[in-house]
Amino acid sequence: DIQMTQSPSSVSASVGDRVTITCRASQDISSWLAWYQQKPGKAPKLLIYAASSLQSGVPSRFSGSGSGTDFTLTISSLQPEDFATYYCQQANSFPLTFGGGTRVEIK
Amino acid sequence: EVQLLESGGDLVQPGGSLRLSCAASGFTFSNYVMSWVRQAPGKGLEWVSTISGNSGTTYYTDSVKGRFTISRDNSKNTLYLQMNSLRAEDTAVYYCTKYLGSCSGGSCPRWFDPWGQGTLVTVSS
């Protein structure tokens, strides 16, 4: 199974800050990676797919990069509605696996 | 608008059974691969199972193989998850979700979008 490791597990940031979350796969997954945002009590929402493609309707302050084993989700200017937990997911092979999550908190 | 509405979650004793349903609307259900993903209380996301559009192919995470069965009824636009021999560690919110796009040339976009609101399964005596 492909293990997905996210870091940090939590980050404290202020509105307007640039935030970067990393995700590392235990083996090469090419660009088969997605990022999701989840707010408390809500279902996850797809932000980025194929490592760097922005899902329709997602603000352009979100961006994704990377390939192979190392990936990054960047929020260029943190907004109040961005405080949430973020998950990466590998889509290269079954079993599909998620990272442990990164909680973005208000500083 | 694509909508996924789960139902069937409940409190069940260890060893018991439950069937979850997911009613889909707003898209051609039979054209899309569907999945179940769960989230234990306070924990992260865990993929559970996936089924192809024609039900010909199914996948399961190891911890549910032999106990859970995914199925679909394309005439009713409904996805199911039959859960038997339930354990305490199966306690979670179960989400129904679809692949972002349809499969083409043997390649499937295994990104999940959208997700239903989830249904809570509690396994406890």
Chai-1 contact restraints between the chains, C-beta under 6 A:
chainA,res_idxA,chainB,res_idxB,connection_type,confidence,min_distance_angstrom,max_distance_angstrom,comment,restraint_id
A,A34,B,W111,contact,1.0,0.0,6.0,A-B,restraint_1
A,A43,B,Y95,contact,1.0,0.0,6.0,A-B,restraint_2
A,A43,B,W115,contact,1.0,0.0,6.0,A-B,restraint_3
A,A43,B,Q117,contact,1.0,0.0,6.0,A-B,restraint_4
A,A43,B,G118,contact,1.0,0.0,6.0,A-B,restraint_5
A,P44,B,W115,contact,1.0,0.0,6.0,A-B,restraint_6
A,L46,B,W111,contact,1.0,0.0,6.0,A-B,restraint_7
A,L46,B,D113,contact,1.0,0.0,6.0,A-B,restraint_8
A,Y49,B,W111,contact,1.0,0.0,6.0,A-B,restraint_9
A,Y87,B,L45,contact,1.0,0.0,6.0,A-B,restraint_10
A,A91,B,R110,contact,1.0,0.0,6.0,A-B,restraint_11
A,F94,B,Y59,contact,1.0,0.0,6.0,A-B,restraint_12
A,P95,B,T61,contact,1.0,0.0,6.0,A-B,restraint_13
A,L96,B,W47,contact,1.0,0.0,6.0,A-B,restraint_14
A,F98,B,G44,contact,1.0,0.0,6.0,A-B,restraint_15
A,F98,B,L45,contact,1.0,0.0,6.0,A-B,restraint_16
A,G100,B,G44,contact,1.0,0.0,6.0,A-B,restraint_17
A,G101,B,G44,contact,1.0,0.0,6.0,A-B,restraint_18
